[in-house]
Amino acid sequence: MKVENGVTASAITGVAWVKARASAGAGNCVEVAELSGGELAMRNSRFPEGPALVFTKGEVAAFVEGAKAAEFDRMTA
């Protein structure tokens, strides 16, 4: 199944949505699912029926690398 950006997350079937253990049930979570084509879908856990964004593994790896390097810290302060 080819999944496009903005598709309703509930339309993505046969995947396991995962959230970080650090979310601790506070409801402020991004959930991620690996798609059959190798891409990663992300959704807001507060709106699981809402849209999903789809990224390549390379795009996600670049974002995670930037987060680890504190490039986005000013946005969460």
All heavy atoms as TSV, in Angstrom:
chain	resi	resn	atom	element	x	y	z
A	1	MET	N	N	0.842	-1.174	0.000
A	1	MET	CA	C	0.000	0.000	0.000
A	1	MET	C	C	0.891	1.243	0.000
A	1	MET	O	O	1.773	1.380	0.827
A	1	MET	CB	C	-0.895	-0.006	1.251
A	1	MET	CG	C	-1.488	1.342	1.515
A	1	MET	SD	S	-2.660	1.601	2.866
A	1	MET	CE	C	-2.162	0.654	4.197
A	2	LYS	N	N	0.685	2.140	-0.946
A	2	LYS	CA	C	1.416	3.393	-1.007
A	2	LYS	C	C	0.681	4.416	-0.140
A	2	LYS	O	O	-0.507	4.655	-0.322
A	2	LYS	CB	C	1.506	3.888	-2.455
A	2	LYS	CG	C	2.179	5.218	-2.623
A	2	LYS	CD	C	3.664	5.113	-2.397
A	2	LYS	CE	C	4.320	6.433	-2.710
A	2	LYS	NZ	N	5.489	6.703	-1.941
A	3	VAL	N	N	1.386	4.987	0.825
A	3	VAL	CA	C	0.785	5.953	1.740
A	3	VAL	C	C	1.325	7.336	1.414
A	3	VAL	O	O	2.530	7.529	1.309
A	3	VAL	CB	C	1.093	5.583	3.212
A	3	VAL	CG1	C	0.518	6.614	4.152
A	3	VAL	CG2	C	0.552	4.202	3.533
A	4	GLU	N	N	0.449	8.289	1.234
A	4	GLU	CA	C	0.818	9.664	0.907
A	4	GLU	C	C	0.737	10.554	2.147
A	4	GLU	O	O	-0.049	10.292	3.056
A	4	GLU	CB	C	-0.116	10.219	-0.174
A	4	GLU	CG	C	-0.089	9.443	-1.482
A	4	GLU	CD	C	1.203	9.623	-2.254
A	4	GLU	OE1	O	1.845	10.686	-2.129
A	4	GLU	OE2	O	1.583	8.686	-2.982
A	5	ASN	N	N	1.515	11.622	2.170
A	5	ASN	CA	C	1.452	12.603	3.252
A	5	ASN	C	C	0.045	13.134	3.406
A	5	ASN	O	O	-0.640	13.418	2.419
A	5	ASN	CB	C	2.402	13.773	2.974
A	5	ASN	CG	C	3.772	13.515	3.510
A	5	ASN	OD1	O	3.924	13.090	4.650
A	5	ASN	ND2	N	4.782	13.753	2.703
A	6	GLY	N	N	-0.370	13.282	4.644
A	6	GLY	CA	C	-1.654	13.879	4.944
A	6	GLY	C	C	-2.821	12.908	4.965
A	6	GLY	O	O	-3.937	13.292	5.278
A	7	VAL	N	N	-2.566	11.628	4.631
A	7	VAL	CA	C	-3.637	10.655	4.683
A	7	VAL	C	C	-4.096	10.513	6.135
A	7	VAL	O	O	-3.314	10.702	7.062
A	7	VAL	CB	C	-3.178	9.289	4.106
A	7	VAL	CG1	C	-2.141	8.637	4.992
A	7	VAL	CG2	C	-4.352	8.352	3.906
A	8	THR	N	N	-5.353	10.213	6.333
A	8	THR	CA	C	-5.852	9.982	7.678
A	8	THR	C	C	-5.086	8.806	8.281
A	8	THR	O	O	-4.997	7.738	7.679
A	8	THR	CB	C	-7.358	9.659	7.644
A	8	THR	OG1	O	-8.027	10.748	7.012
A	8	THR	CG2	C	-7.916	9.462	9.030
A	9	ALA	N	N	-4.521	9.012	9.452
A	9	ALA	CA	C	-3.691	7.988	10.082
A	9	ALA	C	C	-4.453	6.685	10.274
A	9	ALA	O	O	-3.873	5.609	10.165
A	9	ALA	CB	C	-3.134	8.502	11.406
A	10	SER	N	N	-5.740	6.768	10.527
A	10	SER	CA	C	-6.524	5.545	10.737
A	10	SER	C	C	-6.659	4.727	9.453
A	10	SER	O	O	-6.997	3.543	9.509
A	10	SER	CB	C	-7.904	5.885	11.304
A	10	SER	OG	O	-8.606	6.718	10.406
A	11	ALA	N	N	-6.369	5.324	8.302
A	11	ALA	CA	C	-6.411	4.596	7.036
A	11	ALA	C	C	-5.167	3.747	6.821
A	11	ALA	O	O	-5.126	2.910	5.932
A	11	ALA	CB	C	-6.575	5.576	5.874
A	12	ILE	N	N	-4.145	3.958	7.642
A	12	ILE	CA	C	-2.918	3.176	7.551
A	12	ILE	C	C	-3.118	1.936	8.407
A	12	ILE	O	O	-3.143	2.005	9.631
A	12	ILE	CB	C	-1.701	3.993	8.023
A	12	ILE	CG1	C	-1.560	5.269	7.199
A	12	ILE	CG2	C	-0.436	3.150	7.927
A	12	ILE	CD1	C	-0.484	6.216	7.708
A	13	THR	N	N	-3.277	0.820	7.754
A	13	THR	CA	C	-3.590	-0.418	8.473
A	13	THR	C	C	-2.405	-1.377	8.434
A	13	THR	O	O	-1.508	-1.248	7.617
A	13	THR	CB	C	-4.821	-1.099	7.855
A	13	THR	OG1	O	-4.558	-1.389	6.478
A	13	THR	CG2	C	-6.055	-0.213	7.971
A	14	GLY	N	N	-2.427	-2.326	9.350
A	14	GLY	CA	C	-1.413	-3.361	9.382
A	14	GLY	C	C	-0.059	-2.891	9.879
A	14	GLY	O	O	0.960	-3.497	9.556
A	15	VAL	N	N	-0.038	-1.802	10.644
A	15	VAL	CA	C	1.212	-1.284	11.205
A	15	VAL	C	C	1.085	-1.199	12.720
A	15	VAL	O	O	-0.015	-1.189	13.265
A	15	VAL	CB	C	1.582	0.110	10.639
A	15	VAL	CG1	C	1.769	0.057	9.136
A	15	VAL	CG2	C	0.546	1.158	11.022
A	16	ALA	N	N	2.220	-1.118	13.373
A	16	ALA	CA	C	2.239	-0.920	14.822
A	16	ALA	C	C	2.724	0.502	15.093
A	16	ALA	O	O	3.832	0.862	14.711
A	16	ALA	CB	C	3.172	-1.929	15.477
A	17	TRP	N	N	1.880	1.314	15.702
A	17	TRP	CA	C	2.262	2.675	16.076
A	17	TRP	C	C	3.038	2.609	17.386
A	17	TRP	O	O	2.614	1.967	18.332
A	17	TRP	CB	C	1.027	3.564	16.224
A	17	TRP	CG	C	0.352	3.839	14.912
A	17	TRP	CD1	C	-0.712	3.183	14.383
A	17	TRP	CD2	C	0.723	4.837	13.964
A	17	TRP	NE1	N	-1.034	3.714	13.172
A	17	TRP	CE2	C	-0.164	4.738	12.882
A	17	TRP	CE3	C	1.721	5.809	13.919
A	17	TRP	CZ2	C	-0.101	5.575	11.763
A	17	TRP	CZ3	C	1.790	6.640	12.811
A	17	TRP	CH2	C	0.892	6.520	11.753
A	18	VAL	N	N	4.176	3.288	17.429
A	18	VAL	CA	C	5.070	3.251	18.584
A	18	VAL	C	C	5.308	4.679	19.068
A	18	VAL	O	O	5.455	5.601	18.259
A	18	VAL	CB	C	6.430	2.624	18.184
A	18	VAL	CG1	C	7.388	2.594	19.352
A	18	VAL	CG2	C	6.219	1.219	17.624
A	19	LYS	N	N	5.341	4.853	20.392
A	19	LYS	CA	C	5.715	6.160	20.943
A	19	LYS	C	C	6.852	5.977	21.930
A	19	LYS	O	O	7.071	4.871	22.449
A	19	LYS	CB	C	4.537	6.871	21.580
A	19	LYS	CG	C	3.842	6.146	22.690
A	19	LYS	CD	C	2.663	6.974	23.172
A	19	LYS	CE	C	1.530	6.088	23.623
A	19	LYS	NZ	N	0.329	6.837	23.879
A	20	ALA	N	N	7.564	7.033	22.189
A	20	ALA	CA	C	8.724	6.974	23.077
A	20	ALA	C	C	8.296	6.663	24.504
A	20	ALA	O	O	7.261	7.134	24.969
A	20	ALA	CB	C	9.485	8.296	23.045
A	21	ARG	N	N	9.115	5.876	25.188
A	21	ARG	CA	C	8.851	5.609	26.605
A	21	ARG	C	C	8.842	6.898	27.416
A	21	ARG	O	O	8.164	6.995	28.424
A	21	ARG	CB	C	9.909	4.649	27.157
A	21	ARG	CG	C	9.767	3.234	26.660
A	21	ARG	CD	C	10.757	2.298	27.339
A	21	ARG	NE	N	12.144	2.711	27.183
A	21	ARG	CZ	C	12.953	2.337	26.193
A	21	ARG	NH1	N	12.500	1.526	25.271
A	21	ARG	NH2	N	14.193	2.754	26.129
A	22	ALA	N	N	9.591	7.905	26.959
A	22	ALA	CA	C	9.676	9.168	27.684
A	22	ALA	C	C	8.352	9.924	27.699
A	22	ALA	O	O	8.175	10.838	28.492
A	22	ALA	CB	C	10.776	10.054	27.073
A	23	SER	N	N	7.420	9.544	26.851
A	23	SER	CA	C	6.140	10.244	26.829
A	23	SER	C	C	5.365	10.034	28.122
A	23	SER	O	O	4.580	10.879	28.510
A	23	SER	CB	C	5.299	9.785	25.639
A	23	SER	OG	O	4.928	8.438	25.790
A	24	ALA	N	N	5.560	8.919	28.783
A	24	ALA	CA	C	4.996	8.624	30.108
A	24	ALA	C	C	3.497	8.897	30.197
A	24	ALA	O	O	3.002	9.300	31.232
A	24	ALA	CB	C	5.751	9.406	31.178
A	25	GLY	N	N	2.775	8.725	29.108
A	25	GLY	CA	C	1.327	8.865	29.153
A	25	GLY	C	C	0.815	10.277	29.321
A	25	GLY	O	O	-0.338	10.484	29.651
A	26	ALA	N	N	1.649	11.284	29.088
A	26	ALA	CA	C	1.227	12.671	29.256
A	26	ALA	C	C	0.367	13.169	28.105
A	26	ALA	O	O	-0.189	14.252	28.174
A	26	ALA	CB	C	2.460	13.572	29.411
A	27	GLY	N	N	0.252	12.396	27.036
A	27	GLY	CA	C	-0.587	12.791	25.911
A	27	GLY	C	C	0.089	13.710	24.915
A	27	GLY	O	O	-0.539	14.166	23.979
A	28	ASN	N	N	1.353	14.010	25.110
A	28	ASN	CA	C	2.084	14.885	24.190
A	28	ASN	C	C	3.075	14.056	23.388
A	28	ASN	O	O	4.275	14.223	23.494
A	28	ASN	CB	C	2.826	15.976	24.959
A	28	ASN	CG	C	1.864	16.877	25.693
A	28	ASN	OD1	O	0.812	17.215	25.171
A	28	ASN	ND2	N	2.205	17.252	26.900
A	29	CYS	N	N	2.561	13.154	22.580
A	29	CYS	CA	C	3.424	12.175	21.936
A	29	CYS	C	C	3.318	12.230	20.421
A	29	CYS	O	O	2.262	12.505	19.862
A	29	CYS	CB	C	3.024	10.774	22.370
A	29	CYS	SG	S	2.859	10.577	24.135
A	30	VAL	N	N	4.418	11.917	19.805
A	30	VAL	CA	C	4.444	11.636	18.384
A	30	VAL	C	C	4.567	10.123	18.277
A	30	VAL	O	O	5.410	9.514	18.926
A	30	VAL	CB	C	5.647	12.320	17.695
A	30	VAL	CG1	C	5.765	11.885	16.250
A	30	VAL	CG2	C	5.511	13.834	17.796
A	31	GLU	N	N	3.702	9.521	17.493
A	31	GLU	CA	C	3.753	8.082	17.283
A	31	GLU	C	C	4.301	7.810	15.891
A	31	GLU	O	O	4.008	8.550	14.943
A	31	GLU	CB	C	2.372	7.467	17.434
A	31	GLU	CG	C	1.823	7.614	18.842
A	31	GLU	CD	C	0.425	7.074	18.996
A	31	GLU	OE1	O	-0.414	7.293	18.101
A	31	GLU	OE2	O	0.176	6.425	20.016
A	32	VAL	N	N	5.093	6.751	15.769
A	32	VAL	CA	C	5.762	6.421	14.520
A	32	VAL	C	C	5.411	4.992	14.125
A	32	VAL	O	O	5.332	4.110	14.990
A	32	VAL	CB	C	7.297	6.547	14.681
A	32	VAL	CG1	C	8.020	6.226	13.394
A	32	VAL	CG2	C	7.665	7.932	15.169
A	33	ALA	N	N	5.218	4.772	12.827
A	33	ALA	CA	C	4.963	3.422	12.313
A	33	ALA	C	C	5.811	3.211	11.073
A	33	ALA	O	O	5.927	4.100	10.226
A	33	ALA	CB	C	3.490	3.245	11.968
A	34	GLU	N	N	6.420	2.023	10.978
A	34	GLU	CA	C	7.181	1.683	9.781
A	34	GLU	C	C	6.216	1.130	8.739
A	34	GLU	O	O	5.424	0.227	9.019
A	34	GLU	CB	C	8.261	0.656	10.099
A	34	GLU	CG	C	9.155	0.377	8.908
A	34	GLU	CD	C	10.361	-0.470	9.261
A	34	GLU	OE1	O	10.449	-0.970	10.406
A	34	GLU	OE2	O	11.208	-0.649	8.378
A	35	LEU	N	N	6.276	1.692	7.534
A	35	LEU	CA	C	5.395	1.271	6.450
A	35	LEU	C	C	6.053	0.167	5.625
A	35	LEU	O	O	7.279	-0.002	5.659
A	35	LEU	CB	C	5.057	2.471	5.564
A	35	LEU	CG	C	4.431	3.660	6.298
A	35	LEU	CD1	C	4.218	4.821	5.346
A	35	LEU	CD2	C	3.124	3.252	6.966
A	36	SER	N	N	5.254	-0.542	4.866
A	36	SER	CA	C	5.760	-1.685	4.099
A	36	SER	C	C	6.809	-1.284	3.066
A	36	SER	O	O	7.669	-2.079	2.716
A	36	SER	CB	C	4.601	-2.419	3.417
A	36	SER	OG	O	3.931	-1.558	2.521
A	37	GLY	N	N	6.774	-0.038	2.596
A	37	GLY	CA	C	7.746	0.429	1.613
A	37	GLY	C	C	9.034	0.935	2.231
A	37	GLY	O	O	9.924	1.408	1.519
A	38	GLY	N	N	9.133	0.878	3.561
A	38	GLY	CA	C	10.339	1.328	4.249
A	38	GLY	C	C	10.257	2.736	4.795
A	38	GLY	O	O	11.112	3.153	5.567
A	39	GLU	N	N	9.237	3.505	4.416
A	39	GLU	CA	C	9.085	4.849	4.955
A	39	GLU	C	C	8.558	4.775	6.385
A	39	GLU	O	O	8.136	3.731	6.856
A	39	GLU	CB	C	8.095	5.683	4.111
A	39	GLU	CG	C	8.473	5.859	2.678
A	39	GLU	CD	C	7.863	4.789	1.792
A	39	GLU	OE1	O	7.259	3.832	2.321
A	39	GLU	OE2	O	8.004	4.891	0.572
A	40	LEU	N	N	8.583	5.928	7.064
A	40	LEU	CA	C	8.043	6.030	8.410
A	40	LEU	C	C	6.893	7.027	8.406
A	40	LEU	O	O	7.017	8.121	7.865
A	40	LEU	CB	C	9.122	6.495	9.386
A	40	LEU	CG	C	10.321	5.556	9.516
A	40	LEU	CD1	C	11.395	6.202	10.378
A	40	LEU	CD2	C	9.910	4.229	10.095
A	41	ALA	N	N	5.774	6.638	8.999
A	41	ALA	CA	C	4.631	7.529	9.148
A	41	ALA	C	C	4.637	8.046	10.574
A	41	ALA	O	O	4.981	7.320	11.512
A	41	ALA	CB	C	3.331	6.797	8.850
A	42	MET	N	N	4.246	9.304	10.747
A	42	MET	CA	C	4.168	9.901	12.084
A	42	MET	C	C	2.793	10.532	12.260
A	42	MET	O	O	2.242	11.108	11.323
A	42	MET	CB	C	5.247	10.965	12.255
A	42	MET	CG	C	6.631	10.419	12.219
A	42	MET	SD	S	7.829	11.714	12.600
A	42	MET	CE	C	9.335	10.786	12.448
A	43	ARG	N	N	2.285	10.417	13.485
A	43	ARG	CA	C	1.004	11.036	13.812
A	43	ARG	C	C	1.066	11.604	15.227
A	43	ARG	O	O	1.905	11.233	16.039
A	43	ARG	CB	C	-0.147	10.039	13.705
A	43	ARG	CG	C	-0.143	8.978	14.781
A	43	ARG	CD	C	-1.296	8.014	14.617
A	43	ARG	NE	N	-1.305	7.004	15.689
A	43	ARG	CZ	C	-2.154	6.010	15.756
A	43	ARG	NH1	N	-3.074	5.850	14.818
A	43	ARG	NH2	N	-2.097	5.153	16.763
A	44	ASN	N	N	0.138	12.489	15.524
A	44	ASN	CA	C	0.007	13.092	16.843
A	44	ASN	C	C	-0.874	12.172	17.679
A	44	ASN	O	O	-2.014	11.892	17.308
A	44	ASN	CB	C	-0.642	14.475	16.693
A	44	ASN	CG	C	-0.753	15.226	17.977
A	44	ASN	OD1	O	-0.860	14.656	19.056
A	44	ASN	ND2	N	-0.759	16.540	17.884
A	45	SER	N	N	-0.374	11.710	18.824
A	45	SER	CA	C	-1.151	10.768	19.633
A	45	SER	C	C	-2.439	11.373	20.172
A	45	SER	O	O	-3.380	10.648	20.470
A	45	SER	CB	C	-0.312	10.237	20.795
A	45	SER	OG	O	-0.032	11.266	21.712
A	46	ARG	N	N	-2.487	12.700	20.284
A	46	ARG	CA	C	-3.731	13.333	20.751
A	46	ARG	C	C	-4.817	13.283	19.693
A	46	ARG	O	O	-5.991	13.425	20.003
A	46	ARG	CB	C	-3.471	14.780	21.159
A	46	ARG	CG	C	-2.664	14.895	22.443
A	46	ARG	CD	C	-2.390	16.344	22.799
A	46	ARG	NE	N	-1.434	16.878	21.838
A	46	ARG	CZ	C	-1.436	18.118	21.367
A	46	ARG	NH1	N	-2.341	18.983	21.752
A	46	ARG	NH2	N	-0.519	18.503	20.508
A	47	PHE	N	N	-4.432	13.104	18.422
A	47	PHE	CA	C	-5.378	13.069	17.305
A	47	PHE	C	C	-5.078	11.856	16.425
A	47	PHE	O	O	-4.682	12.007	15.264
A	47	PHE	CB	C	-5.297	14.356	16.488
A	47	PHE	CG	C	-5.476	15.592	17.308
A	47	PHE	CD1	C	-4.396	16.389	17.639
A	47	PHE	CD2	C	-6.729	15.958	17.781
A	47	PHE	CE1	C	-4.548	17.530	18.406
A	47	PHE	CE2	C	-6.891	17.095	18.557
A	47	PHE	CZ	C	-5.807	17.880	18.872
A	48	PRO	N	N	-5.250	10.634	16.940
A	48	PRO	CA	C	-4.868	9.446	16.176
A	48	PRO	C	C	-5.661	9.265	14.890
A	48	PRO	O	O	-5.222	8.553	13.995
A	48	PRO	CB	C	-5.108	8.295	17.152
A	48	PRO	CG	C	-6.080	8.826	18.138
A	48	PRO	CD	C	-5.802	10.295	18.243
A	49	GLU	N	N	-6.792	9.910	14.763
A	49	GLU	CA	C	-7.580	9.831	13.533
A	49	GLU	C	C	-7.157	10.915	12.534
A	49	GLU	O	O	-7.629	10.939	11.405
A	49	GLU	CB	C	-9.071	9.979	13.840
A	49	GLU	CG	C	-9.606	8.944	14.802
A	49	GLU	CD	C	-9.481	7.525	14.265
A	49	GLU	OE1	O	-9.741	7.305	13.074
A	49	GLU	OE2	O	-9.119	6.633	15.050
A	50	GLY	N	N	-6.291	11.814	12.975
A	50	GLY	CA	C	-5.862	12.921	12.132
A	50	GLY	C	C	-4.876	12.499	11.062
A	50	GLY	O	O	-4.666	11.316	10.819
A	51	PRO	N	N	-4.240	13.474	10.430
A	51	PRO	CA	C	-3.333	13.167	9.330
A	51	PRO	C	C	-2.023	12.550	9.804
A	51	PRO	O	O	-1.593	12.761	10.928
A	51	PRO	CB	C	-3.080	14.535	8.699
A	51	PRO	CG	C	-3.274	15.500	9.815
A	51	PRO	CD	C	-4.359	14.905	10.675
A	52	ALA	N	N	-1.418	11.799	8.904
A	52	ALA	CA	C	-0.091	11.240	9.138
A	52	ALA	C	C	0.874	11.882	8.150
A	52	ALA	O	O	0.507	12.155	7.001
A	52	ALA	CB	C	-0.097	9.731	8.948
A	53	LEU	N	N	2.069	12.137	8.595
A	53	LEU	CA	C	3.129	12.606	7.712
A	53	LEU	C	C	4.060	11.444	7.437
A	53	LEU	O	O	4.356	10.653	8.334
A	53	LEU	CB	C	3.895	13.763	8.349
A	53	LEU	CG	C	3.070	15.024	8.580
A	53	LEU	CD1	C	3.913	16.084	9.279
A	53	LEU	CD2	C	2.535	15.567	7.263
A	54	VAL	N	N	4.523	11.337	6.200
A	54	VAL	CA	C	5.352	10.213	5.786
A	54	VAL	C	C	6.738	10.729	5.428
A	54	VAL	O	O	6.877	11.698	4.676
A	54	VAL	CB	C	4.720	9.483	4.583
A	54	VAL	CG1	C	5.595	8.325	4.129
A	54	VAL	CG2	C	3.318	9.006	4.935
A	55	PHE	N	N	7.760	10.080	5.997
A	55	PHE	CA	C	9.146	10.480	5.772
A	55	PHE	C	C	9.972	9.262	5.371
A	55	PHE	O	O	9.657	8.141	5.771
A	55	PHE	CB	C	9.751	11.059	7.066
A	55	PHE	CG	C	9.051	12.282	7.558
A	55	PHE	CD1	C	8.050	12.174	8.521
A	55	PHE	CD2	C	9.366	13.535	7.072
A	55	PHE	CE1	C	7.398	13.301	8.992
A	55	PHE	CE2	C	8.713	14.667	7.535
A	55	PHE	CZ	C	7.731	14.547	8.497
A	56	THR	N	N	11.054	9.517	4.639
A	56	THR	CA	C	12.004	8.442	4.379
A	56	THR	C	C	12.819	8.224	5.647
A	56	THR	O	O	12.888	9.101	6.526
A	56	THR	CB	C	12.965	8.798	3.238
A	56	THR	OG1	O	13.784	9.906	3.651
A	56	THR	CG2	C	12.213	9.147	1.955
A	57	LYS	N	N	13.466	7.071	5.741
A	57	LYS	CA	C	14.319	6.812	6.903
A	57	LYS	C	C	15.472	7.808	6.948
A	57	LYS	O	O	15.882	8.220	8.035
A	57	LYS	CB	C	14.824	5.381	6.892
A	57	LYS	CG	C	13.744	4.389	7.249
A	57	LYS	CD	C	14.270	2.978	7.359
A	57	LYS	CE	C	13.138	2.049	7.754
A	57	LYS	NZ	N	13.610	0.668	7.894
A	58	GLY	N	N	15.967	8.239	5.796
A	58	GLY	CA	C	17.032	9.239	5.759
A	58	GLY	C	C	16.592	10.572	6.313
A	58	GLY	O	O	17.353	11.239	7.025
A	59	GLU	N	N	15.378	10.979	6.013
A	59	GLU	CA	C	14.851	12.238	6.550
A	59	GLU	C	C	14.715	12.170	8.063
A	59	GLU	O	O	15.079	13.112	8.774
A	59	GLU	CB	C	13.497	12.559	5.904
A	59	GLU	CG	C	13.608	12.931	4.439
A	59	GLU	CD	C	12.276	12.947	3.723
A	59	GLU	OE1	O	11.339	12.218	4.115
A	59	GLU	OE2	O	12.182	13.694	2.725
A	60	VAL	N	N	14.213	11.049	8.563
A	60	VAL	CA	C	14.066	10.893	10.007
A	60	VAL	C	C	15.429	10.842	10.679
A	60	VAL	O	O	15.644	11.454	11.730
A	60	VAL	CB	C	13.220	9.648	10.350
A	60	VAL	CG1	C	13.194	9.400	11.847
A	60	VAL	CG2	C	11.803	9.812	9.814
A	61	ALA	N	N	16.377	10.153	10.069
A	61	ALA	CA	C	17.727	10.067	10.633
A	61	ALA	C	C	18.357	11.458	10.722
A	61	ALA	O	O	18.999	11.789	11.725
A	61	ALA	CB	C	18.598	9.142	9.797
A	62	ALA	N	N	18.159	12.300	9.705
A	62	ALA	CA	C	18.703	13.658	9.741
A	62	ALA	C	C	18.062	14.474	10.856
A	62	ALA	O	O	18.747	15.230	11.559
A	62	ALA	CB	C	18.488	14.345	8.390
A	63	PHE	N	N	16.744	14.308	11.056
A	63	PHE	CA	C	16.070	15.026	12.125
A	63	PHE	C	C	16.575	14.570	13.495
A	63	PHE	O	O	16.875	15.389	14.362
A	63	PHE	CB	C	14.553	14.833	12.046
A	63	PHE	CG	C	13.833	15.491	13.178
A	63	PHE	CD1	C	13.592	16.854	13.161
A	63	PHE	CD2	C	13.426	14.762	14.285
A	63	PHE	CE1	C	12.958	17.472	14.225
A	63	PHE	CE2	C	12.789	15.374	15.354
A	63	PHE	CZ	C	12.552	16.733	15.313
A	64	VAL	N	N	16.678	13.252	13.693
A	64	VAL	CA	C	17.153	12.727	14.970
A	64	VAL	C	C	18.577	13.201	15.248
A	64	VAL	O	O	18.905	13.590	16.377
A	64	VAL	CB	C	17.052	11.186	14.999
A	64	VAL	CG1	C	17.763	10.601	16.202
A	64	VAL	CG2	C	15.584	10.762	14.986
A	65	GLU	N	N	19.415	13.198	14.232
A	65	GLU	CA	C	20.785	13.691	14.406
A	65	GLU	C	C	20.775	15.152	14.847
A	65	GLU	O	O	21.507	15.549	15.752
A	65	GLU	CB	C	21.563	13.539	13.104
A	65	GLU	CG	C	23.017	13.915	13.206
A	65	GLU	CD	C	23.760	13.680	11.900
A	65	GLU	OE1	O	23.486	12.693	11.221
A	65	GLU	OE2	O	24.626	14.516	11.566
A	66	GLY	N	N	19.928	15.961	14.228
A	66	GLY	CA	C	19.819	17.365	14.626
A	66	GLY	C	C	19.294	17.526	16.038
A	66	GLY	O	O	19.756	18.381	16.795
A	67	ALA	N	N	18.339	16.678	16.422
A	67	ALA	CA	C	17.809	16.740	17.793
A	67	ALA	C	C	18.884	16.368	18.806
A	67	ALA	O	O	19.024	17.019	19.847
A	67	ALA	CB	C	16.603	15.812	17.927
A	68	LYS	N	N	19.657	15.337	18.495
A	68	LYS	CA	C	20.734	14.936	19.399
A	68	LYS	C	C	21.794	16.024	19.525
A	68	LYS	O	O	22.442	16.143	20.571
A	68	LYS	CB	C	21.378	13.639	18.911
A	68	LYS	CG	C	20.520	12.422	19.124
A	68	LYS	CD	C	21.211	11.172	18.588
A	68	LYS	CE	C	20.392	9.933	18.822
A	68	LYS	NZ	N	21.068	8.727	18.273
A	69	ALA	N	N	21.958	16.826	18.481
A	69	ALA	CA	C	22.945	17.901	18.486
A	69	ALA	C	C	22.371	19.196	19.055
A	69	ALA	O	O	22.985	20.253	18.968
A	69	ALA	CB	C	23.479	18.141	17.078
A	70	ALA	N	N	21.162	19.142	19.619
A	70	ALA	CA	C	20.502	20.274	20.274
A	70	ALA	C	C	20.124	21.396	19.307
A	70	ALA	O	O	19.908	22.526	19.714
A	70	ALA	CB	C	21.360	20.817	21.419
A	71	GLU	N	N	19.989	21.083	18.013
A	71	GLU	CA	C	19.652	22.114	17.031
A	71	GLU	C	C	18.241	22.685	17.216
A	71	GLU	O	O	17.961	23.783	16.752
A	71	GLU	CB	C	19.789	21.537	15.614
A	71	GLU	CG	C	21.224	21.219	15.259
A	71	GLU	CD	C	21.354	20.580	13.871
A	71	GLU	OE1	O	20.383	20.625	13.085
A	71	GLU	OE2	O	22.440	20.041	13.596
A	72	PHE	N	N	17.364	21.963	17.883
A	72	PHE	CA	C	15.972	22.401	18.016
A	72	PHE	C	C	15.611	22.786	19.454
A	72	PHE	O	O	14.458	23.092	19.749
A	72	PHE	CB	C	15.030	21.294	17.543
A	72	PHE	CG	C	15.401	20.738	16.191
A	72	PHE	CD1	C	15.856	19.441	16.067
A	72	PHE	CD2	C	15.320	21.523	15.058
A	72	PHE	CE1	C	16.214	18.917	14.835
A	72	PHE	CE2	C	15.679	21.011	13.807
A	72	PHE	CZ	C	16.125	19.719	13.698
A	73	ASP	N	N	16.593	22.789	20.350
A	73	ASP	CA	C	16.316	23.057	21.758
A	73	ASP	C	C	15.608	24.391	21.984
A	73	ASP	O	O	14.745	24.494	22.844
A	73	ASP	CB	C	17.594	23.013	22.583
A	73	ASP	CG	C	18.085	21.585	22.825
A	73	ASP	OD1	O	17.455	20.634	22.319
A	73	ASP	OD2	O	19.097	21.429	23.509
A	74	ARG	N	N	15.929	25.379	21.216
A	74	ARG	CA	C	15.306	26.707	21.409
A	74	ARG	C	C	13.788	26.669	21.139
A	74	ARG	O	O	13.061	27.527	21.606
A	74	ARG	CB	C	15.989	27.753	20.532
A	74	ARG	CG	C	15.674	27.638	19.051
A	74	ARG	CD	C	16.457	28.686	18.244
A	74	ARG	NE	N	16.001	28.839	16.899
A	74	ARG	CZ	C	16.017	27.911	15.947
A	74	ARG	NH1	N	16.460	26.710	16.203
A	74	ARG	NH2	N	15.593	28.188	14.729
A	75	MET	N	N	13.346	25.684	20.411
A	75	MET	CA	C	11.927	25.585	20.080
A	75	MET	C	C	11.109	24.927	21.180
A	75	MET	O	O	9.881	24.967	21.147
A	75	MET	CB	C	11.753	24.801	18.774
A	75	MET	CG	C	12.358	25.483	17.592
A	75	MET	SD	S	12.091	24.480	16.126
A	75	MET	CE	C	13.243	25.241	15.014
A	76	THR	N	N	11.761	24.324	22.150
A	76	THR	CA	C	11.033	23.637	23.217
A	76	THR	C	C	11.230	24.305	24.571
A	76	THR	O	O	10.728	23.816	25.578
A	76	THR	CB	C	11.474	22.160	23.319
A	76	THR	OG1	O	12.862	22.119	23.608
A	76	THR	CG2	C	11.165	21.406	22.052
A	77	ALA	N	N	11.933	25.408	24.587
A	77	ALA	CA	C	12.205	26.093	25.848
A	77	ALA	C	C	11.059	27.013	26.227
A	77	ALA	O	O	10.279	27.449	25.462
A	77	ALA	CB	C	13.491	26.899	25.751
